[in-house]
Amino acid sequence: MDRRKASKTGYRFRLSLPATSANLGPAFDAAAIAMDFRLHIDAWPADEFSIRATGRDQAVCETVENHLILKTYSEVLQNAGKKIVPLQLRIENEIPIGKGCGSSAAARVAGIALAVRFGRLGWKEAQIIGEASRREQHPDNASACWMGGLTVARMSGEAEAQVVCIRPKGKWPLLLAIPEQSLSTEKARLALPQTYSRADAVVNVQNAMLLLTAFMQGRPDLLPSALQDRIHQPYRAPLCPLLPALEPVTGRDGILGVALSGAGPSVLIFVDPRASISKVRKVVSGEICKAQLRAELLDTKITTRGARAV
C-alpha cells in the first residue's frame, strides 16, 4: 500500500516524540523533562517491513534488522495475541542516539503506540507508559516522552507506573552539550556503587525536593544548589568528561547549573532566561576547548508537548 492510498483509507499514522533528559542532577531515576527536538514517524501498513530515514544517525534509523521501534512493536502485538501487521516507516530523527537524550525511550514509546494503533489494543496512556517503563527498566524518560513537560514517576508494579506531569512555571532555556562519542546506559549503570551513605542519600532527597520546587514556583535561582548530586554523577564523571569540564561554569554569565543528561555523556546546561544565549554558548565553548574536548551545542527548552499530543 503506497502513502497516498494509506492516507486516503485512514491507515496512515503519524507520531512525533520529544527528546527527554532524565535524572536532572539529584532526581535519579525519578524525574525527567521533555525537550523541543523530536523523533517524527509516519507509518502505514505494507507487504513487508521497511524504513526510510533522514536526520541524525540515519544509518541506524533505517536498518530494519533489530530496529528498536519495530522490535517493540512486534513484541507487544505478539504478547497481546494479535497479528503482526508489517509497516512501512518514514522517520525524521532529531534525537542523538546513545547520548543521554532519551532516544531509546522515544523508540520504545513509538513501537508501543504503533502496536496500540495497528493492533487496535485500546490501551490507556497508563498502560502505554507502564509498558515502556518496564522495557526501559525505569519510568522517567518514558513518562516525559509521552506526556511532555516535567514528569515525576515511580514504578508501582512490573508494568505499572505512577506518574505526575508538571508544567514548569516560567521560561526554562537550555543548552545541551553533545559529545561525539556515545555511552550505553548499561555501561553507565555499572559505574555506580551498590550502597550509599545516609548523608549522601539525605542530601539528594533535599536537593531533589528543592529542584521540584524551583520548577513549580518558577525559581531558577534555586538551581545552583538544587542540581547538586551525590548518587550518580560523581561516579559517571570519568565516563562523561564534559561534566567535570563544565561544572565550573555554574554562576557565570547567566549559567544556573549543569547536570548529566540522563546517564550521559551529554551535559544539560540550565540558562537564566534573562541571560544572553550567545554569551552562554561562548563561555561553554571556551571551557570545552580548554579541556581539549569536542561537543555540539544545541539550544533547546522544556516542551509541554509530549507524544500523546499528536
NUGUFI-305126 format. One record per atom (N, C-alpha, C, O): residue in one letter; x, y, z. Coordinates in steps of 0.2 Angstrom, whole numbers, plus 5000, padded with zeros to 4 digits. Example, Ala and Ser with C-alpha at 12.3 -4.5 7.8 and 13.67 -1.06 7.14 Angstrom:
BEGIN
a506649725039a506249785039a506649845039a507149835042s506449895035s506849955036s506450005039s506750065040
//
This chain:
BEGIN
m500449945000m500050005000m500450065000m500950075004d500350114995d500850174995d500550225000d500050215003r500950275001r500750335005r500150365004r499750375008r499950374997r499350414996r498750374997r498250395000k498750304996k498250264997k498150255004k497550255007a498650245008a498650245015a498350305018a497950295023s498550365016s498250425019s497450425018s497150445022k497250405011k496550415010k496150365014k495550375015t496450305015t496050255019t496050265026t495750225030g496450305029g496550325036g496950275039g497050275045y497450235036y497850195039y498550225041y498850205045r498650285038r499250315039r499250345047r498750375049f499750335050f499850365057f500450405058f500950385056r500350455061r500950505062r501150505070r500650515074l501750505071l501950515078l502550565078l502950575074s502550605084s503050655085s503250655092s502850665097l503850625094l504050615101l504650655103l505150655099p504550685109p505150735111p505750695113p505650645116a506350725113a506950705117a506750715124a506350755126t507150685128t507050695135t507750695139t508250665136s507750725145s508350725149s508150705156s507750735159a508350645158a508150615165a508750635170a509250655168n508550615176n508950625182n509050695185n508950715191l509150745180l509150815182l509650825188l509350865193g510150795189g510650805194g510350755200g510550695199p510050775205p509950735211p509250695210p509150645214a508850705205a508250665204a508350605201a508050585196f508850565203f509050505199f508450445199f508150425204d508350435192d507850385191d507150405193d506650365193a507050465194a506350485197a506050545193a505450555193a506450585189a506150645186a506450655179a507050635178a506150685174a506450695168a506050755165a505450775167i506350785160i506050845156i505950825149i506450785146a505450845145a505450845138a505750905135a505650955137m506150895129m506450945126m506250955119m505950905116d506351015116d505951035110d506351015104d506351055099f506650955103f506850925097f506650855097f506550825103r506450825091r506050765091r506250715087r506650715082l505850655087l505850595083l505150605079l504650595083h505150615073h504550615069h504450545065h504950525062i503850515065i503750455062i503050455058i502550475061d503150435052d502550425048d502450345047d503050315045a501950315048a501850245047a501250225044a500750255045w501250165040w500650145036w500850065035w501350045034p500250025034p500349955033p500649945026p500649985021a501049895026a501449875020a501449795019a501249765023d501749775013d501849705012d502449675017d502449615019e502949715018e503449695022e503749765026e503649815024f504149745031f504449805035f504949845031f505349805027s504949905031s505449945028s505450015031s504950035034i506050045030i506150115034i506550155029i507050135026r506250225028r506650275025r506850325031r506350345034a507450345032a507650395037a508050445035a508450445030t507950505038t508350565037t508550595044t508250575049g509050635044g509150665050g509750635054g510150605050r509750645060r510350615064r510350535064r509850505064d510950515064d511050435064d510650405059d510350355061q510650425053q510250395048q510350325047q509850285046a510950305047a511150235045a510850185051a510550135049v510850205057v510550165062v509750165062v509450115063c509550225060c508750235060c508450195054c507850175055e508750185049e508450145043e508650075043e508550045037t509050045047t509149975047t508649935050t508449945056v508249895046v507649865049v507849805054v507449805059e508349775053e508549715057e508749745064e509149785065n508349715069n508449735076n508349805078n508549835083h507849835074h507749905075h507249915081h506749875082l507449955086l507149955092l506349975091l505949945095i506150015087i505450035086i505049975083i504549955086l505349935078l505049885075l505049825080l504549785080k505549815084k505649755088k505049765094k504749715096t505049825097t504549835102t503849825099t503449795102y503749855093y503049855090y502849775089y502249755091s503349735087s503149665086s503049625092s502649585093e503449645097e503449605103e502749625107e502449575110v502549685107v501949705110v501349675107v500949645110l501349665100l500749635097l500749565098l500249535099q501349535098q501449455099q501149445106q500849395107n501349485111n501149465118n500449475119n500149445123a500149525115a499449535115a499049485111a498449485111g499349435108g499049385104g498749415097g498249395095k499049475095k498749505089k499249485083k499849475084k498949495077k499349485071k499849545070k499649605071i500449525068i500949575067i500849605060i501049565055v500649665059v500549695053v501149725051v501449775054p501549705045p502149745043p501949815041p501449835039l502449855043l502349935042l502949965038l503549935038q502750015034q503250055031q503350115035q502850145037l503950135037l504050195041l504450245038l504950225034r504250305039r504650365036r504850405043r504450425046i505550405044i505750435050i506250495049i506650495044e506050545053e506450605053e506750615060e506350635064n507350605061n507650595068n508050655070n508550675066e507850695075e508250745078e508650725084e509050775087i508550665087i508750645094i509450605093i509450555090p509950635096p510650595096p510550525099p510150525104i510750475096i510650405099i511250385103i511850395102g511150365109g511650345114g511950395118g512550385120k511650455118k512050515121k511650545127k511750605128g511150505130g510850535136g510250585134g510050625139c509950575128c509450625126c508750585125c508250605122g508750525128g508050485128g507950455121g507350445120s508450435117s508250405111s507950335111s507450325108s508150295116s507850235117s507150235120s506750195118a507050285124a506350295127a505850315121a505350285121a506050355117a505650385111a505550325107a504950315104a506050285105a505950225101a505450175104a505050145100r505550155110r505050115113r504350135114r503850105113v504250205116v503650235116v503350225109v502750215108a503750245104a503450245097a503250175095a502650165092g503650125097g503450055095g502750035098g502349995095i502750055105i502150035108i501550075105i500950045105a501550135104a501050175101a500850145094a500250145093l501250125090l501150095084l500750035085l500250015081a500949995090a500649925091a499949935094a499449905092v499849985098v499150005100v498750025095v498150015094r498950065090r498550095084r498450035079r497850025078f498950005077f498849955071f498549885074f498249845070g498649875080g498349815083g497749825087g497449775089r497549885087r496849905090r496849875097r496349845099l497349895101l497349865108l496949905113l496749875118g496749965111g496350005116g496650025122g496350035127w497350025123w497650045129w497650115131w497550165127k497550125137k497550195140k498250215141k498750175140e498350285142e499050305142e499450275148e500050275148a499150255154a499450225159a499750165157a500350145159q499450125153q499750065150q500350075146q500850035146i500250125141i500750145137i501450155141i501950135139i501350205145i501950225149i502150165154i502850155154g501750125156g501950075161g502350025157g502849995159e502150005151e502449955146e503149985144e503649945144a503150045142a503850075140a504350085146a504950075145s504050095152s504450095158s504750035160s505350025162r504349975159r504549915160r505149895156r505649865158r505049915149r505649895145r506249945146r506749915144e506150005148e506650045149e507050035156e507550055157q506649995161q506849975167q506850035172q507050035178h506550095170h506450155174h505950195170h505950195164p505550235174p504950265171p505050345169p504650375166d505650375171d505750445170d505750465162d505250505161n506150435158n506150455151n505450445148n505250485144a505250385149a504650365145a504050405147a503650425142s503950425153s503450465155s503450535152s502950565150a504050565152a504150635150a504050635142a503850685139c504250575139c504250575132c503450575130c503250605125w503050535133w502350535132w501950595134w501550615130m502150625140m501750675142m501950745141m501550795142g502650755140g502950815140g503050855146g502850825152g503350915146g503450945152g503950915157g504450885154l503850925163l504250885168l503850835171l503250845174t504050775172t503750715175t504150695181t504750685180v503750675186v504050635192v503650565192v503050565191a504050515192a503750445191a504050395195a504650405197r503750345197r503950285200r503650225198r503050225196m503950165198m503650105196m503250085202m503450085207s502650055200s502250035206s502049965204s501549935208g502349925200g502149855198g502649845192g503049885190e502649785190e503049765184e502949805178e503449825175a502349825176a502249865170a501749915172a501349935168e501849945178e501350005180e501850055183e502350045186a501650115181a502050175183a501550225186a500950245183q501750255192q501350315194q501750375192q502350385193v501350425188v501650475185v501250545187v500650545187v501650595188v501350665189v501750705184v502350705184c501350745180c501550785175c501550855177c500950885180i502050895177i502050965180i502251015174i502750995170r501951065173r502051115168r502551165172r502251215175p503151165171p503651215174p503351285173p503151305168k503451325179k503251395178k503751435176k504351435178g503651485171g504051525168g504451495162g504251445160k504951525160k505351505154k506051465157k506351485162w506251415153w506751375155w507251355149w507251305147p507651415147p508051395141p508651355143p508851355149l508851305139l509351255140l509851265134l509751275129l510451235136l510951225131l511251155132l511451135138l511251115127l511451045128l512151035124l512151055118a512651015128a513250995125a513250925124a513250885128i513350905117i513350835115i513950815112i514250845107p514350775115p514950745113p514950705107p514350685105e515450685104e515450645098e515350575100e515050535096q515650555105q515550485107q514950465111q514650515114s514650405110s514050385114s514250345120s514850335121l513750335124l513850295130l513250255132l512750285132s513350185132s512750145134s512550155141s512950165145t511850155142t511550155149t511850105153t511950115159e511950045150e512149985154e512850005157e513049985163k513350025153k514050045155k513950095160k514350095165a513550145159a513450205164a513250175171a513450195176r512750125171r512550095177r513050055181r513050055187l513450025177l514049985180l514550025184l514850005189a514550095183a514950135186a514750155193a515150185197l514150135195l513850165201l513950115207l514050055205p514050135213p514150095218p513550055220p512950075218q513550005224q513049965227q512649995233q512049985234t513050035237t512750065243t512950135243t513450155240y512650175247y512750245248y512750265255y512350235259s513050315257s513050335264s512350375266s512050395261r512150375272r511550415274r511650485272r511150515270a512150515273a512250585272a512150605264a511850645262d512450555260d512350565253d511650565251d511350605247a511250515253a510550505252a510150565254a509750585250v510250585260v509850645263v509950705259v509550735257v510650715257v510750775253v510350775246v510150825244n510350715243n510050705237n509250715237n508950745233v508950695243v508250705244v508150775244v507650805241q508550805248q508450885249q508450915243q508050965241n509050905239n509150945233n508550925228n508350975224a508350865227a507850845223a507150885224a506850905220m507050885231m506450925233m506450995231m506051035229l507051025232l507251095230l507151105223l506851155221l507451055219l507351065212l506651065209l506451105205l506251025212l505551015210l505151085212l504751115208t505351115218t505051175220t505251235215t504851275213a505851225213a506151285208a505751285202a505551335199f505551225199f505151215193f504451235194f504151275190m504151215200m503451235201m503351305203m502851335201q503851335206q503751405208q504051455203q504051515204g504451435198g504751475193g505351505197g505451565196r505751465200r506351495204r506951465201r507351425204p507251495195p507851465193p508451485197p508951455197d508351535202d508951555206d509051495211d509651495214l508651445212l508751395216l509251335213l509451295217l509251345207l509651285203l510351275205l510551215205p510751325206p511451315208p511551265213p512051225213s511151265218s511151215224s510751155222s510951095224a510151165219a509651115218a509951055214a509751005214l510451075209l510651025204l511250985207l511450935203q511450995213q512050955215q511850885217q511250875219d512250835215d512050765216d512650725219d513250745218r512450675223r513050635225r512850565224r513250515226i512350545220i512150475219i512450445212i512650395212h512450485207h512750455201h513250495197h513650475194q513250565197q513650605193q514350595195q514850595191p514550595202p515250585204p515550525201p516150525199y515150475200y515450405198y515450405190y515850365188r515050445187r515050435180r515450485177r515550485171a515750535180a516150585178a516750565174a516850595168p517050505176p517650485172p517450455165p517850465160l516750435164l516550415158l516250475154l516150465148c516150535157c515750585154c516250655155c516050695159p516750655152p517250715153p516950785152p517250825155l516450795148l516150855148l515850885154l515850945156l515650835159l515350855165l515850895170l515750955171p516450865171p516950905175p517250965172p517451015175a517250965165a517451015161a516951075162a517251135162l516351065163l515851115163l515551135170l515251185170e515651095174e515451115181e515651175184e515251215187p516251205182p516551265185p516151325182p516251385184v515751315176v515451375173v514851395177v514551455176t514551355182t514051375186t514151445189t514651455193g513651495188g513651555191g513951605187g513951665188r514251585181r514551635176r514051655171r513751615168d513951715169d513651745163d512951715162d512751695157g512551705168g511851685167g511851605167g511351585165i512351565169i512351495169i512151475176i512551485181l511551445176l511251425183l511551365186l511551355192g511751315181g511951255184g512051205178g511751215173v512351145179v512451095174v512351025177v512351015183a512150985173a511950915175a512050865169a511950885163l512250805171l512250755165l511550745163l511050755166s511450745156s510850725153s510750655153s511050615149g510250625157g510150555158g510750525161g511050555166a511050475158a511650435160a512250465157a512750445158g512150525153g512750545150g512850515143g512450475141p513350535139p513850585141p513650655139p514050705141s513050675137s512950745136s512850775142s512650745147v512850845142v512850885148v512250935147v512250975141l511850945151l511250995151l511451055155l511651055161i511451115152i511551175155i510951215155i510651235151f510751235162f510251275163f510451355163f510851375166v510051395159v510251455157v509751505160v509151495160d509951555164d509451615166d509151645160d509451665155p508451645161p508051675155p508251745153p508051765148r508551775158r508751845156r509451855153r509651905151a509751795153a510451795150a510451795142a510051775139s511051815140s511151815133s511451745131s511951715133i511051705127i511251635125i511851635121i512251585121s511951685117s512651685113s513251695118s513751665116k513151735123k513651745128k513851675132k514351655133v513251645133v513251575137v513651525132v514051485135r513451525126r513751475121r514551495121r514951445120k514751555121k515451575120k515851545127k516351525126v515551555133v515851535139v515951455139v516451435140v515351425137v515351355137v515851325132v516251275133s515851355126s516351335121s517051345123s517451295121g517151395126g517851405129g518051355134g518651335133e517651335138e517851285143e517951215140e518351175142i517551205135i517651135131i518251135128i518651085128c518451195124c519151195121c519651195126c520151155124k519651225132k520151225137k520251155139k520851135141a519751115139a519851045142a520050995136a520050935137q520151025130q520350985124q519850935122q519950875120l519150955123l518650915121l518250945115l518351005113r517850905112r517350925107r516650915108r516550855111a516250955106a515550945108a515050995103a515251045102e514550965101e514051005098e513651045103e513451015108l513451105102l513051145107l512351155104l512351185098l511851135107l511151135104l510751175109l510651165115d510451235106d509951275110d509351235110d509051215105t509051235116t508351195117t507951225123t508251275126k507451195125k507051215130k506551165132k506551115129i506251175138i505751125140i505151135136i504851185135t504851075133t504251075130t503751045133t503850995136t503151075133t502551035136t502150995131t501650965133r502450985125r502050945120r502450875120r502950865118g502050825123g502350765123g502050725116g501750755112a502250655116a501950615111a501250615110a500950605105r500950615116r500150605116r499750665113r499250655112a500150715112a499850775109a499650775102a499350815099v500050725099v499950715091v499350685089v499150675083
//
